[in-house]
Amino acid sequence: MHQITARISTLFSSSNFFFFFFFEQVVAYLMVTSVAAVAEILYLAYNGDRDVSWSEVCSFYGKFCSRAKVALVLHALVLLCFLGLTLISAYRVFSQYRPPCVPSKEAELQNG
């Protein structure tokens, strides 16, 4: 039991925050692209594309279009929640570091 708690504590140590932040960013970007893909599919399902002779399909498959709309809305909500979690993770990662010191005008004049 002690080994399990030791592994869990090392997993959530401060050195691993950057690791989690990096992979959260990867997943967030994948989620953004998947929302864009679903939105494009819905757009083509409702409007079609006359240039490549695709007709709209929602008049034939209305149940598909309504379910795809629900999926898009739910996916967008999950994306917003995940972006909120990513902001929290970014705060935890970058709050560990001090901001760089920018010399003030007075210090530059004294040294200059």
Buried (B, 14 or more C-beta within 10 A) or exposed (E): EEEEEEEEEEEEEEEEBBEBBEEBEEEBEEBEEEBEEBBEBBEBBBEBEEEEEEEBBBEEEEEBBEEBBEEBEEBBEEBEEBEEEBEEBBEBBEEEEEEEEEEEEEEEEEEE
